């Protein structure tokens, strides 16, 4: 019995010696493990980089292909009426439903010339751009006062922020009018809006015999 126990003990020590690695062998195994782990990590990093590059390329492709549609959708969103019937600039109705034709360009030119006359406080130029109907129902002194305004604040600038074709021969232009104060440095001051709302300038064709027609302003916004 004692002999058997000694034999087992020797066999166990021999087996333990066989499976016990030297320090050199242990370092080799650990080094192999680290190298494999680094290779796996590098491979994963390469996969991540490829994934990010593919994502960027896909996003760029979407922007290139869908850019015009996105622009149109954004424009439609900006021009769409809100719950109270007005869009973001306070104008009722569908905006910018304009096909650029000779009529539109002539109407736009008349609108610009009228607004320049307002800006320059020039009643003589301004009255040449008005319809006979408007001149006939408006007192002459009121017409002059509309264009000359006051000295403080004075007419400063204008901004056309919308337009629409109402019917054949009539366009409406939606405008912000700005004023500034006398004695204030124009470079450091901020013009104020003339009124609290966007105004509408009505431009109509009054003579169809001429090429493109003759276009006049039919209201004082």
Number of C-alpha atoms within 10 A of each C-alpha: 6 6 7 9 10 11 11 11 11 12 12 12 10 12 11 11 11 9 8 11 12 10 9 9 11 12 12 12 13 12 12 12 12 12 12 12 12 12 12 12 12 12 12 12 12 12 12 12 12 12 12 12 12 12 12 12 12 12 11 12 12 11 13 10 10 11 12 11 11 12 11 11 12 12 12 14 13 14 20 17 19 13 7 8 12 15 18 12 16 15 21 15 14 18 21 15 11 11 11 8 10 12 21 20 13 18 26 19 13 20 24 16 14 25 21 18 19 22 20 17 21 17 18 12 16 21 20 13 19 21 18 14 11 16 15 9 8 12 10 12 8 11 19 16 12 17 24 18 19 14 10 11 16 19 24 20 19 18 13 18 15 19 20 18 18 15 9 9 18 20 24 22 22 22 22 20 24 19 21 21 18 12 8 10 10 12 6 7 10 13 17 17 17 19 11 9 14 21 20 19 21 19 27 24 20 17 13 11 8 8 9 16 17 18 26 25 28 20 15 15 13
